[in-house]
Every structure is written in structure tokens, then in C-alpha cells.
Amino acid sequence: MIEKSDLYKNLPNKTLSDYFRNAGDLLAEEAIILGGVIRSILAYDGQVTNKAIILRLINLMENTEDVVRKDVLRKTLEIVVDHTLDDI
């Protein structure tokens, strides 16, 4: 099993990785969501990209009826988008 800190090294954006590493318990639920998304992407695609993370989070939001889970997914998505550079 890959540990949480090891998962963050798979993120394409060091700023996003550092943000989650330094958040501690403040983003515990979001970190669990992001970890699951990273594992899923690694299992199916083998390479983690911001686009893949964003698309997976949107897919999860569209397929859950749980309001609390949807809110955590939305917050995780906002964090990822905030730390994603625009294409130039």
C-alpha cells in the first residue's frame, strides 16, 4: 500500500503537493479524497495529471447523492483548480 506522503510525490504540481503535505488535519477529508483519486488514476492510467484529477473529482461529484461527501469533493476540486496553472 502506498502511504499518503508517497502519493503526493505523484502530483504533477509541487505547490499542490506541498499544500496538502503542510495542511495536516485541516484538510484530512480532502486528503483522503485526493489520495483515492490519485490511486485510481495510477491504477488505470499510470500517470497523474491535474486534468485527470479534475475530471475524476467532477465524475465523483456527479455520481454521489451524499451532500456531505459532495461538499468535500467540491472543496477538493477547488483546491486542485486553485493550484493548477492555466495552459499558456
PyMOL Python script that loads the backbone (N, CA, C, O; Angstrom):
from pymol import cmd

cmd.read_pdbstr("""\
ATOM      1  N   MET A   1       0.840  -1.186   0.000  1.00  0.00           N
ATOM      2  CA  MET A   1       0.000   0.000   0.000  1.00  0.00           C
ATOM      3  C   MET A   1       0.882   1.246   0.000  1.00  0.00           C
ATOM      4  O   MET A   1       1.877   1.306   0.722  1.00  0.00           O
ATOM      5  N   ILE A   2       0.524   2.217  -0.793  1.00  0.00           N
ATOM      6  CA  ILE A   2       1.265   3.470  -0.880  1.00  0.00           C
ATOM      7  C   ILE A   2       0.824   4.378   0.264  1.00  0.00           C
ATOM      8  O   ILE A   2      -0.371   4.591   0.466  1.00  0.00           O
ATOM      9  N   GLU A   3       1.798   4.916   1.017  1.00  0.00           N
ATOM     10  CA  GLU A   3       1.467   5.840   2.095  1.00  0.00           C
ATOM     11  C   GLU A   3       1.064   7.191   1.525  1.00  0.00           C
ATOM     12  O   GLU A   3       1.406   7.533   0.392  1.00  0.00           O
ATOM     13  N   LYS A   4       0.324   7.961   2.340  1.00  0.00           N
ATOM     14  CA  LYS A   4      -0.190   9.255   1.889  1.00  0.00           C
ATOM     15  C   LYS A   4       0.919  10.174   1.384  1.00  0.00           C
ATOM     16  O   LYS A   4       0.781  10.786   0.325  1.00  0.00           O
ATOM     17  N   SER A   5       2.014  10.275   2.134  1.00  0.00           N
ATOM     18  CA  SER A   5       3.094  11.179   1.717  1.00  0.00           C
ATOM     19  C   SER A   5       3.713  10.733   0.402  1.00  0.00           C
ATOM     20  O   SER A   5       4.157  11.563  -0.390  1.00  0.00           O
ATOM     21  N   ASP A   6       3.746   9.415   0.164  1.00  0.00           N
ATOM     22  CA  ASP A   6       4.265   8.904  -1.101  1.00  0.00           C
ATOM     23  C   ASP A   6       3.330   9.235  -2.263  1.00  0.00           C
ATOM     24  O   ASP A   6       3.784   9.426  -3.391  1.00  0.00           O
ATOM     25  N   LEU A   7       2.035   9.302  -1.992  1.00  0.00           N
ATOM     26  CA  LEU A   7       1.075   9.632  -3.047  1.00  0.00           C
ATOM     27  C   LEU A   7       1.304  11.034  -3.577  1.00  0.00           C
ATOM     28  O   LEU A   7       1.175  11.278  -4.777  1.00  0.00           O
ATOM     29  N   TYR A   8       1.639  11.948  -2.697  1.00  0.00           N
ATOM     30  CA  TYR A   8       1.808  13.338  -3.107  1.00  0.00           C
ATOM     31  C   TYR A   8       2.963  13.531  -4.076  1.00  0.00           C
ATOM     32  O   TYR A   8       2.967  14.487  -4.852  1.00  0.00           O
ATOM     33  N   LYS A   9       3.936  12.641  -4.042  1.00  0.00           N
ATOM     34  CA  LYS A   9       5.042  12.769  -4.997  1.00  0.00           C
ATOM     35  C   LYS A   9       4.563  12.498  -6.426  1.00  0.00           C
ATOM     36  O   LYS A   9       5.246  12.863  -7.383  1.00  0.00           O
ATOM     37  N   ASN A  10       3.406  11.866  -6.577  1.00  0.00           N
ATOM     38  CA  ASN A  10       2.837  11.593  -7.900  1.00  0.00           C
ATOM     39  C   ASN A  10       2.093  12.791  -8.484  1.00  0.00           C
ATOM     40  O   ASN A  10       1.722  12.783  -9.658  1.00  0.00           O
ATOM     41  N   LEU A  11       1.878  13.812  -7.672  1.00  0.00           N
ATOM     42  CA  LEU A  11       1.185  15.001  -8.171  1.00  0.00           C
ATOM     43  C   LEU A  11       2.089  15.768  -9.125  1.00  0.00           C
ATOM     44  O   LEU A  11       3.285  15.909  -8.871  1.00  0.00           O
ATOM     45  N   PRO A  12       1.527  16.262 -10.215  1.00  0.00           N
ATOM     46  CA  PRO A  12       2.337  16.984 -11.200  1.00  0.00           C
ATOM     47  C   PRO A  12       2.719  18.390 -10.754  1.00  0.00           C
ATOM     48  O   PRO A  12       3.563  19.035 -11.377  1.00  0.00           O
ATOM     49  N   ASN A  13       2.107  18.861  -9.688  1.00  0.00           N
ATOM     50  CA  ASN A  13       2.297  20.236  -9.245  1.00  0.00           C
ATOM     51  C   ASN A  13       2.871  20.238  -7.832  1.00  0.00           C
ATOM     52  O   ASN A  13       2.195  19.826  -6.890  1.00  0.00           O
ATOM     53  N   LYS A  14       4.108  20.696  -7.678  1.00  0.00           N
ATOM     54  CA  LYS A  14       4.758  20.717  -6.369  1.00  0.00           C
ATOM     55  C   LYS A  14       4.017  21.614  -5.384  1.00  0.00           C
ATOM     56  O   LYS A  14       3.962  21.306  -4.193  1.00  0.00           O
ATOM     57  N   THR A  15       3.456  22.699  -5.855  1.00  0.00           N
ATOM     58  CA  THR A  15       2.717  23.606  -4.976  1.00  0.00           C
ATOM     59  C   THR A  15       1.512  22.902  -4.365  1.00  0.00           C
ATOM     60  O   THR A  15       1.255  23.036  -3.168  1.00  0.00           O
ATOM     61  N   LEU A  16       0.778  22.157  -5.175  1.00  0.00           N
ATOM     62  CA  LEU A  16      -0.371  21.400  -4.687  1.00  0.00           C
ATOM     63  C   LEU A  16       0.084  20.330  -3.706  1.00  0.00           C
ATOM     64  O   LEU A  16      -0.531  20.143  -2.656  1.00  0.00           O
ATOM     65  N   SER A  17       1.145  19.638  -4.040  1.00  0.00           N
ATOM     66  CA  SER A  17       1.707  18.610  -3.170  1.00  0.00           C
ATOM     67  C   SER A  17       2.085  19.200  -1.812  1.00  0.00           C
ATOM     68  O   SER A  17       1.727  18.647  -0.773  1.00  0.00           O
ATOM     69  N   ASP A  18       2.799  20.307  -1.821  1.00  0.00           N
ATOM     70  CA  ASP A  18       3.216  20.967  -0.580  1.00  0.00           C
ATOM     71  C   ASP A  18       2.012  21.453   0.223  1.00  0.00           C
ATOM     72  O   ASP A  18       2.010  21.379   1.452  1.00  0.00           O
ATOM     73  N   TYR A  19       1.002  21.942  -0.464  1.00  0.00           N
ATOM     74  CA  TYR A  19      -0.205  22.438   0.200  1.00  0.00           C
ATOM     75  C   TYR A  19      -0.850  21.333   1.035  1.00  0.00           C
ATOM     76  O   TYR A  19      -1.197  21.556   2.195  1.00  0.00           O
ATOM     77  N   PHE A  20      -1.012  20.153   0.456  1.00  0.00           N
ATOM     78  CA  PHE A  20      -1.622  19.046   1.186  1.00  0.00           C
ATOM     79  C   PHE A  20      -0.684  18.488   2.251  1.00  0.00           C
ATOM     80  O   PHE A  20      -1.140  18.113   3.332  1.00  0.00           O
ATOM     81  N   ARG A  21       0.594  18.427   1.974  1.00  0.00           N
ATOM     82  CA  ARG A  21       1.555  17.937   2.972  1.00  0.00           C
ATOM     83  C   ARG A  21       1.561  18.811   4.220  1.00  0.00           C
ATOM     84  O   ARG A  21       1.683  18.304   5.335  1.00  0.00           O
ATOM     85  N   ASN A  22       1.432  20.117   4.038  1.00  0.00           N
ATOM     86  CA  ASN A  22       1.529  21.055   5.154  1.00  0.00           C
ATOM     87  C   ASN A  22       0.192  21.357   5.827  1.00  0.00           C
ATOM     88  O   ASN A  22       0.160  22.045   6.847  1.00  0.00           O
ATOM     89  N   ALA A  23      -0.889  20.862   5.282  1.00  0.00           N
ATOM     90  CA  ALA A  23      -2.216  21.177   5.818  1.00  0.00           C
ATOM     91  C   ALA A  23      -2.534  20.416   7.097  1.00  0.00           C
ATOM     92  O   ALA A  23      -3.362  20.861   7.892  1.00  0.00           O
ATOM     93  N   GLY A  24      -1.893  19.285   7.302  1.00  0.00           N
ATOM     94  CA  GLY A  24      -2.169  18.490   8.492  1.00  0.00           C
ATOM     95  C   GLY A  24      -3.613  18.021   8.520  1.00  0.00           C
ATOM     96  O   GLY A  24      -4.174  17.619   7.500  1.00  0.00           O
ATOM     97  N   ASP A  25      -4.207  18.080   9.714  1.00  0.00           N
ATOM     98  CA  ASP A  25      -5.579  17.614   9.890  1.00  0.00           C
ATOM     99  C   ASP A  25      -6.618  18.578   9.324  1.00  0.00           C
ATOM    100  O   ASP A  25      -7.790  18.226   9.191  1.00  0.00           O
ATOM    101  N   LEU A  26      -6.191  19.780   8.995  1.00  0.00           N
ATOM    102  CA  LEU A  26      -7.113  20.787   8.472  1.00  0.00           C
ATOM    103  C   LEU A  26      -7.826  20.302   7.205  1.00  0.00           C
ATOM    104  O   LEU A  26      -9.002  20.599   6.992  1.00  0.00           O
ATOM    105  N   LEU A  27      -7.106  19.557   6.372  1.00  0.00           N
ATOM    106  CA  LEU A  27      -7.677  19.033   5.125  1.00  0.00           C
ATOM    107  C   LEU A  27      -7.704  17.503   5.121  1.00  0.00           C
ATOM    108  O   LEU A  27      -7.495  16.877   4.081  1.00  0.00           O
ATOM    109  N   ALA A  28      -7.961  16.911   6.278  1.00  0.00           N
ATOM    110  CA  ALA A  28      -7.918  15.451   6.392  1.00  0.00           C
ATOM    111  C   ALA A  28      -8.889  14.766   5.427  1.00  0.00           C
ATOM    112  O   ALA A  28      -8.514  13.813   4.743  1.00  0.00           O
ATOM    113  N   GLU A  29     -10.125  15.242   5.369  1.00  0.00           N
ATOM    114  CA  GLU A  29     -11.116  14.617   4.482  1.00  0.00           C
ATOM    115  C   GLU A  29     -10.745  14.812   3.014  1.00  0.00           C
ATOM    116  O   GLU A  29     -10.880  13.897   2.203  1.00  0.00           O
ATOM    117  N   GLU A  30     -10.280  16.005   2.687  1.00  0.00           N
ATOM    118  CA  GLU A  30      -9.883  16.295   1.311  1.00  0.00           C
ATOM    119  C   GLU A  30      -8.665  15.461   0.918  1.00  0.00           C
ATOM    120  O   GLU A  30      -8.556  15.012  -0.223  1.00  0.00           O
ATOM    121  N   ALA A  31      -7.753  15.257   1.864  1.00  0.00           N
ATOM    122  CA  ALA A  31      -6.564  14.444   1.602  1.00  0.00           C
ATOM    123  C   ALA A  31      -6.944  12.993   1.328  1.00  0.00           C
ATOM    124  O   ALA A  31      -6.340  12.340   0.477  1.00  0.00           O
ATOM    125  N   ILE A  32      -7.941  12.491   2.047  1.00  0.00           N
ATOM    126  CA  ILE A  32      -8.419  11.123   1.809  1.00  0.00           C
ATOM    127  C   ILE A  32      -9.011  11.019   0.407  1.00  0.00           C
ATOM    128  O   ILE A  32      -8.737  10.065  -0.322  1.00  0.00           O
ATOM    129  N   ILE A  33      -9.822  12.001   0.035  1.00  0.00           N
ATOM    130  CA  ILE A  33     -10.418  12.025  -1.311  1.00  0.00           C
ATOM    131  C   ILE A  33      -9.323  12.080  -2.370  1.00  0.00           C
ATOM    132  O   ILE A  33      -9.321  11.289  -3.313  1.00  0.00           O
ATOM    133  N   LEU A  34      -8.392  13.019  -2.208  1.00  0.00           N
ATOM    134  CA  LEU A  34      -7.315  13.175  -3.190  1.00  0.00           C
ATOM    135  C   LEU A  34      -6.479  11.904  -3.282  1.00  0.00           C
ATOM    136  O   LEU A  34      -6.090  11.497  -4.376  1.00  0.00           O
ATOM    137  N   GLY A  35      -6.203  11.280  -2.150  1.00  0.00           N
ATOM    138  CA  GLY A  35      -5.442  10.032  -2.156  1.00  0.00           C
ATOM    139  C   GLY A  35      -6.142   8.941  -2.950  1.00  0.00           C
ATOM    140  O   GLY A  35      -5.507   8.217  -3.717  1.00  0.00           O
ATOM    141  N   GLY A  36      -7.459   8.825  -2.761  1.00  0.00           N
ATOM    142  CA  GLY A  36      -8.225   7.837  -3.519  1.00  0.00           C
ATOM    143  C   GLY A  36      -8.226   8.127  -5.005  1.00  0.00           C
ATOM    144  O   GLY A  36      -8.135   7.214  -5.826  1.00  0.00           O
ATOM    145  N   VAL A  37      -8.328   9.401  -5.348  1.00  0.00           N
ATOM    146  CA  VAL A  37      -8.305   9.805  -6.760  1.00  0.00           C
ATOM    147  C   VAL A  37      -6.949   9.481  -7.376  1.00  0.00           C
ATOM    148  O   VAL A  37      -6.878   8.954  -8.487  1.00  0.00           O
ATOM    149  N   ILE A  38      -5.881   9.793  -6.661  1.00  0.00           N
ATOM    150  CA  ILE A  38      -4.533   9.506  -7.170  1.00  0.00           C
ATOM    151  C   ILE A  38      -4.348   8.011  -7.370  1.00  0.00           C
ATOM    152  O   ILE A  38      -3.833   7.583  -8.402  1.00  0.00           O
ATOM    153  N   ARG A  39      -4.767   7.208  -6.386  1.00  0.00           N
ATOM    154  CA  ARG A  39      -4.651   5.741  -6.515  1.00  0.00           C
ATOM    155  C   ARG A  39      -5.423   5.237  -7.731  1.00  0.00           C
ATOM    156  O   ARG A  39      -4.933   4.397  -8.487  1.00  0.00           O
ATOM    157  N   SER A  40      -6.628   5.755  -7.909  1.00  0.00           N
ATOM    158  CA  SER A  40      -7.462   5.348  -9.036  1.00  0.00           C
ATOM    159  C   SER A  40      -6.804   5.693 -10.366  1.00  0.00           C
ATOM    160  O   SER A  40      -6.777   4.874 -11.285  1.00  0.00           O
ATOM    161  N   ILE A  41      -6.281   6.896 -10.463  1.00  0.00           N
ATOM    162  CA  ILE A  41      -5.628   7.322 -11.706  1.00  0.00           C
ATOM    163  C   ILE A  41      -4.385   6.483 -11.969  1.00  0.00           C
ATOM    164  O   ILE A  41      -4.145   6.063 -13.101  1.00  0.00           O
ATOM    165  N   LEU A  42      -3.597   6.239 -10.932  1.00  0.00           N
ATOM    166  CA  LEU A  42      -2.394   5.417 -11.104  1.00  0.00           C
ATOM    167  C   LEU A  42      -2.750   4.002 -11.555  1.00  0.00           C
ATOM    168  O   LEU A  42      -2.051   3.413 -12.378  1.00  0.00           O
ATOM    169  N   ALA A  43      -3.836   3.464 -11.013  1.00  0.00           N
ATOM    170  CA  ALA A  43      -4.245   2.102 -11.357  1.00  0.00           C
ATOM    171  C   ALA A  43      -4.716   1.989 -12.802  1.00  0.00           C
ATOM    172  O   ALA A  43      -4.452   0.987 -13.468  1.00  0.00           O
ATOM    173  N   TYR A  44      -5.411   3.014 -13.287  1.00  0.00           N
ATOM    174  CA  TYR A  44      -5.981   2.937 -14.629  1.00  0.00           C
ATOM    175  C   TYR A  44      -5.134   3.593 -15.711  1.00  0.00           C
ATOM    176  O   TYR A  44      -5.063   3.094 -16.834  1.00  0.00           O
ATOM    177  N   ASP A  45      -4.494   4.707 -15.376  1.00  0.00           N
ATOM    178  CA  ASP A  45      -3.750   5.467 -16.384  1.00  0.00           C
ATOM    179  C   ASP A  45      -2.243   5.399 -16.205  1.00  0.00           C
ATOM    180  O   ASP A  45      -1.492   5.510 -17.174  1.00  0.00           O
ATOM    181  N   GLY A  46      -1.806   5.219 -14.979  1.00  0.00           N
ATOM    182  CA  GLY A  46      -0.378   5.142 -14.709  1.00  0.00           C
ATOM    183  C   GLY A  46       0.309   6.479 -14.547  1.00  0.00           C
ATOM    184  O   GLY A  46       1.434   6.527 -14.050  1.00  0.00           O
ATOM    185  N   GLN A  47      -0.330   7.575 -14.952  1.00  0.00           N
ATOM    186  CA  GLN A  47       0.266   8.900 -14.838  1.00  0.00           C
ATOM    187  C   GLN A  47      -0.780   9.887 -14.331  1.00  0.00           C
ATOM    188  O   GLN A  47      -1.876   9.995 -14.881  1.00  0.00           O
ATOM    189  N   VAL A  48      -0.416  10.599 -13.276  1.00  0.00           N
ATOM    190  CA  VAL A  48      -1.325  11.565 -12.671  1.00  0.00           C
ATOM    191  C   VAL A  48      -1.100  12.940 -13.295  1.00  0.00           C
ATOM    192  O   VAL A  48       0.026  13.437 -13.340  1.00  0.00           O
ATOM    193  N   THR A  49      -2.179  13.543 -13.773  1.00  0.00           N
ATOM    194  CA  THR A  49      -2.129  14.917 -14.285  1.00  0.00           C
ATOM    195  C   THR A  49      -3.208  15.720 -13.569  1.00  0.00           C
ATOM    196  O   THR A  49      -4.158  15.152 -13.029  1.00  0.00           O
ATOM    197  N   ASN A  50      -3.059  17.035 -13.568  1.00  0.00           N
ATOM    198  CA  ASN A  50      -4.096  17.876 -12.966  1.00  0.00           C
ATOM    199  C   ASN A  50      -5.427  17.670 -13.678  1.00  0.00           C
ATOM    200  O   ASN A  50      -6.478  17.634 -13.038  1.00  0.00           O
ATOM    201  N   LYS A  51      -5.383  17.536 -14.993  1.00  0.00           N
ATOM    202  CA  LYS A  51      -6.606  17.325 -15.766  1.00  0.00           C
ATOM    203  C   LYS A  51      -7.296  16.033 -15.341  1.00  0.00           C
ATOM    204  O   LYS A  51      -8.516  16.007 -15.175  1.00  0.00           O
ATOM    205  N   ALA A  52      -6.530  14.971 -15.165  1.00  0.00           N
ATOM    206  CA  ALA A  52      -7.104  13.689 -14.749  1.00  0.00           C
ATOM    207  C   ALA A  52      -7.724  13.794 -13.359  1.00  0.00           C
ATOM    208  O   ALA A  52      -8.793  13.236 -13.109  1.00  0.00           O
ATOM    209  N   ILE A  53      -7.055  14.507 -12.456  1.00  0.00           N
ATOM    210  CA  ILE A  53      -7.588  14.696 -11.106  1.00  0.00           C
ATOM    211  C   ILE A  53      -8.901  15.471 -11.168  1.00  0.00           C
ATOM    212  O   ILE A  53      -9.888  15.080 -10.543  1.00  0.00           O
ATOM    213  N   ILE A  54      -8.912  16.555 -11.911  1.00  0.00           N
ATOM    214  CA  ILE A  54     -10.106  17.395 -12.024  1.00  0.00           C
ATOM    215  C   ILE A  54     -11.272  16.608 -12.621  1.00  0.00           C
ATOM    216  O   ILE A  54     -12.388  16.669 -12.104  1.00  0.00           O
ATOM    217  N   LEU A  55     -11.025  15.878 -13.693  1.00  0.00           N
ATOM    218  CA  LEU A  55     -12.092  15.095 -14.327  1.00  0.00           C
ATOM    219  C   LEU A  55     -12.625  14.013 -13.401  1.00  0.00           C
ATOM    220  O   LEU A  55     -13.830  13.765 -13.361  1.00  0.00           O
ATOM    221  N   ARG A  56     -11.731  13.365 -12.655  1.00  0.00           N
ATOM    222  CA  ARG A  56     -12.156  12.310 -11.728  1.00  0.00           C
ATOM    223  C   ARG A  56     -12.995  12.899 -10.597  1.00  0.00           C
ATOM    224  O   ARG A  56     -14.009  12.317 -10.211  1.00  0.00           O
ATOM    225  N   LEU A  57     -12.584  14.045 -10.066  1.00  0.00           N
ATOM    226  CA  LEU A  57     -13.355  14.681  -8.996  1.00  0.00           C
ATOM    227  C   LEU A  57     -14.740  15.098  -9.487  1.00  0.00           C
ATOM    228  O   LEU A  57     -15.726  14.931  -8.770  1.00  0.00           O
ATOM    229  N   ILE A  58     -14.821  15.632 -10.691  1.00  0.00           N
ATOM    230  CA  ILE A  58     -16.122  16.009 -11.263  1.00  0.00           C
ATOM    231  C   ILE A  58     -16.995  14.775 -11.428  1.00  0.00           C
ATOM    232  O   ILE A  58     -18.185  14.803 -11.116  1.00  0.00           O
ATOM    233  N   ASN A  59     -16.405  13.694 -11.918  1.00  0.00           N
ATOM    234  CA  ASN A  59     -17.148  12.445 -12.082  1.00  0.00           C
ATOM    235  C   ASN A  59     -17.685  11.942 -10.743  1.00  0.00           C
ATOM    236  O   ASN A  59     -18.835  11.511 -10.655  1.00  0.00           O
ATOM    237  N   LEU A  60     -16.863  11.997  -9.714  1.00  0.00           N
ATOM    238  CA  LEU A  60     -17.305  11.557  -8.391  1.00  0.00           C
ATOM    239  C   LEU A  60     -18.438  12.442  -7.871  1.00  0.00           C
ATOM    240  O   LEU A  60     -19.390  11.945  -7.269  1.00  0.00           O
ATOM    241  N   MET A  61     -18.336  13.744  -8.101  1.00  0.00           N
ATOM    242  CA  MET A  61     -19.394  14.661  -7.665  1.00  0.00           C
ATOM    243  C   MET A  61     -20.716  14.368  -8.370  1.00  0.00           C
ATOM    244  O   MET A  61     -21.785  14.412  -7.761  1.00  0.00           O
ATOM    245  N   GLU A  62     -20.623  14.071  -9.653  1.00  0.00           N
ATOM    246  CA  GLU A  62     -21.834  13.797 -10.434  1.00  0.00           C
ATOM    247  C   GLU A  62     -22.503  12.491 -10.028  1.00  0.00           C
ATOM    248  O   GLU A  62     -23.695  12.298 -10.268  1.00  0.00           O
ATOM    249  N   ASN A  63     -21.738  11.597  -9.415  1.00  0.00           N
ATOM    250  CA  ASN A  63     -22.260  10.272  -9.117  1.00  0.00           C
ATOM    251  C   ASN A  63     -22.484  10.011  -7.637  1.00  0.00           C
ATOM    252  O   ASN A  63     -22.586   8.856  -7.224  1.00  0.00           O
ATOM    253  N   THR A  64     -22.562  11.057  -6.838  1.00  0.00           N
ATOM    254  CA  THR A  64     -22.875  10.865  -5.427  1.00  0.00           C
ATOM    255  C   THR A  64     -24.111  11.665  -5.054  1.00  0.00           C
ATOM    256  O   THR A  64     -24.321  12.779  -5.534  1.00  0.00           O
ATOM    257  N   GLU A  65     -24.905  11.086  -4.207  1.00  0.00           N
ATOM    258  CA  GLU A  65     -26.096  11.762  -3.693  1.00  0.00           C
ATOM    259  C   GLU A  65     -25.843  12.300  -2.288  1.00  0.00           C
ATOM    260  O   GLU A  65     -26.632  13.095  -1.777  1.00  0.00           O
ATOM    261  N   ASP A  66     -24.754  11.876  -1.665  1.00  0.00           N
ATOM    262  CA  ASP A  66     -24.404  12.286  -0.307  1.00  0.00           C
ATOM    263  C   ASP A  66     -23.950  13.749  -0.318  1.00  0.00           C
ATOM    264  O   ASP A  66     -22.915  14.080  -0.895  1.00  0.00           O
ATOM    265  N   VAL A  67     -24.722  14.602   0.314  1.00  0.00           N
ATOM    266  CA  VAL A  67     -24.464  16.040   0.294  1.00  0.00           C
ATOM    267  C   VAL A  67     -23.136  16.380   0.971  1.00  0.00           C
ATOM    268  O   VAL A  67     -22.400  17.243   0.492  1.00  0.00           O
ATOM    269  N   VAL A  68     -22.829  15.717   2.068  1.00  0.00           N
ATOM    270  CA  VAL A  68     -21.581  15.990   2.788  1.00  0.00           C
ATOM    271  C   VAL A  68     -20.387  15.563   1.948  1.00  0.00           C
ATOM    272  O   VAL A  68     -19.414  16.308   1.829  1.00  0.00           O
ATOM    273  N   ARG A  69     -20.452  14.369   1.366  1.00  0.00           N
ATOM    274  CA  ARG A  69     -19.357  13.893   0.509  1.00  0.00           C
ATOM    275  C   ARG A  69     -19.189  14.822  -0.698  1.00  0.00           C
ATOM    276  O   ARG A  69     -18.070  15.145  -1.095  1.00  0.00           O
ATOM    277  N   LYS A  70     -20.316  15.243  -1.271  1.00  0.00           N
ATOM    278  CA  LYS A  70     -20.255  16.143  -2.428  1.00  0.00           C
ATOM    279  C   LYS A  70     -19.563  17.455  -2.056  1.00  0.00           C
ATOM    280  O   LYS A  70     -18.822  18.013  -2.865  1.00  0.00           O
ATOM    281  N   ASP A  71     -19.797  17.946  -0.847  1.00  0.00           N
ATOM    282  CA  ASP A  71     -19.159  19.180  -0.400  1.00  0.00           C
ATOM    283  C   ASP A  71     -17.647  18.997  -0.243  1.00  0.00           C
ATOM    284  O   ASP A  71     -16.876  19.888  -0.600  1.00  0.00           O
ATOM    285  N   VAL A  72     -17.224  17.854   0.286  1.00  0.00           N
ATOM    286  CA  VAL A  72     -15.786  17.573   0.420  1.00  0.00           C
ATOM    287  C   VAL A  72     -15.153  17.426  -0.961  1.00  0.00           C
ATOM    288  O   VAL A  72     -14.045  17.911  -1.188  1.00  0.00           O
ATOM    289  N   LEU A  73     -15.837  16.773  -1.870  1.00  0.00           N
ATOM    290  CA  LEU A  73     -15.347  16.648  -3.244  1.00  0.00           C
ATOM    291  C   LEU A  73     -15.213  18.021  -3.901  1.00  0.00           C
ATOM    292  O   LEU A  73     -14.229  18.294  -4.587  1.00  0.00           O
ATOM    293  N   ARG A  74     -16.209  18.880  -3.686  1.00  0.00           N
ATOM    294  CA  ARG A  74     -16.181  20.232  -4.249  1.00  0.00           C
ATOM    295  C   ARG A  74     -15.009  21.029  -3.693  1.00  0.00           C
ATOM    296  O   ARG A  74     -14.314  21.722  -4.437  1.00  0.00           O
ATOM    297  N   LYS A  75     -14.792  20.932  -2.392  1.00  0.00           N
ATOM    298  CA  LYS A  75     -13.678  21.660  -1.777  1.00  0.00           C
ATOM    299  C   LYS A  75     -12.342  21.138  -2.307  1.00  0.00           C
ATOM    300  O   LYS A  75     -11.431  21.922  -2.574  1.00  0.00           O
ATOM    301  N   THR A  76     -12.224  19.825  -2.460  1.00  0.00           N
ATOM    302  CA  THR A  76     -11.002  19.236  -3.012  1.00  0.00           C
ATOM    303  C   THR A  76     -10.783  19.726  -4.437  1.00  0.00           C
ATOM    304  O   THR A  76      -9.666  20.080  -4.813  1.00  0.00           O
ATOM    305  N   LEU A  77     -11.846  19.745  -5.223  1.00  0.00           N
ATOM    306  CA  LEU A  77     -11.770  20.241  -6.598  1.00  0.00           C
ATOM    307  C   LEU A  77     -11.325  21.703  -6.629  1.00  0.00           C
ATOM    308  O   LEU A  77     -10.481  22.077  -7.443  1.00  0.00           O
ATOM    309  N   GLU A  78     -11.882  22.519  -5.759  1.00  0.00           N
ATOM    310  CA  GLU A  78     -11.494  23.934  -5.701  1.00  0.00           C
ATOM    311  C   GLU A  78     -10.006  24.088  -5.400  1.00  0.00           C
ATOM    312  O   GLU A  78      -9.331  24.922  -6.003  1.00  0.00           O
ATOM    313  N   ILE A  79      -9.498  23.288  -4.474  1.00  0.00           N
ATOM    314  CA  ILE A  79      -8.077  23.355  -4.121  1.00  0.00           C
ATOM    315  C   ILE A  79      -7.215  22.980  -5.319  1.00  0.00           C
ATOM    316  O   ILE A  79      -6.235  23.660  -5.623  1.00  0.00           O
ATOM    317  N   VAL A  80      -7.582  21.897  -5.998  1.00  0.00           N
ATOM    318  CA  VAL A  80      -6.806  21.450  -7.160  1.00  0.00           C
ATOM    319  C   VAL A  80      -6.829  22.516  -8.252  1.00  0.00           C
ATOM    320  O   VAL A  80      -5.788  22.841  -8.823  1.00  0.00           O
ATOM    321  N   VAL A  81      -8.003  23.057  -8.542  1.00  0.00           N
ATOM    322  CA  VAL A  81      -8.117  24.082  -9.586  1.00  0.00           C
ATOM    323  C   VAL A  81      -7.319  25.330  -9.200  1.00  0.00           C
ATOM    324  O   VAL A  81      -6.650  25.924 -10.046  1.00  0.00           O
ATOM    325  N   ASP A  82      -7.387  25.725  -7.939  1.00  0.00           N
ATOM    326  CA  ASP A  82      -6.634  26.901  -7.478  1.00  0.00           C
ATOM    327  C   ASP A  82      -5.126  26.720  -7.624  1.00  0.00           C
ATOM    328  O   ASP A  82      -4.393  27.700  -7.763  1.00  0.00           O
ATOM    329  N   HIS A  83      -4.663  25.480  -7.593  1.00  0.00           N
ATOM    330  CA  HIS A  83      -3.227  25.197  -7.685  1.00  0.00           C
ATOM    331  C   HIS A  83      -2.812  24.695  -9.064  1.00  0.00           C
ATOM    332  O   HIS A  83      -1.695  24.210  -9.243  1.00  0.00           O
ATOM    333  N   THR A  84      -3.706  24.812 -10.032  1.00  0.00           N
ATOM    334  CA  THR A  84      -3.410  24.380 -11.394  1.00  0.00           C
ATOM    335  C   THR A  84      -3.135  25.603 -12.257  1.00  0.00           C
ATOM    336  O   THR A  84      -3.960  26.512 -12.347  1.00  0.00           O
ATOM    337  N   LEU A  85      -1.982  25.613 -12.882  1.00  0.00           N
ATOM    338  CA  LEU A  85      -1.632  26.714 -13.774  1.00  0.00           C
ATOM    339  C   LEU A  85      -2.445  26.608 -15.054  1.00  0.00           C
ATOM    340  O   LEU A  85      -2.706  25.511 -15.549  1.00  0.00           O
ATOM    341  N   ASP A  86      -2.837  27.747 -15.579  1.00  0.00           N
ATOM    342  CA  ASP A  86      -3.542  27.770 -16.862  1.00  0.00           C
ATOM    343  C   ASP A  86      -2.587  27.374 -17.976  1.00  0.00           C
ATOM    344  O   ASP A  86      -1.383  27.617 -17.896  1.00  0.00           O
ATOM    345  N   ASP A  87      -3.136  26.764 -19.008  1.00  0.00           N
ATOM    346  CA  ASP A  87      -2.328  26.463 -20.192  1.00  0.00           C
ATOM    347  C   ASP A  87      -1.952  27.764 -20.875  1.00  0.00           C
ATOM    348  O   ASP A  87      -2.771  28.675 -21.003  1.00  0.00           O
ATOM    349  N   ILE A  88      -0.731  27.838 -21.303  1.00  0.00           N
ATOM    350  CA  ILE A  88      -0.248  29.057 -21.969  1.00  0.00           C
ATOM    351  C   ILE A  88      -0.168  28.806 -23.457  1.00  0.00           C
ATOM    352  O   ILE A  88       0.215  29.698 -24.214  1.00  0.00           O
TER     353      ILE A  88
END
""", "prot")
cmd.dss("prot")
cmd.show_as("cartoon", "prot")
cmd.util.cbc("prot")
cmd.orient("prot")
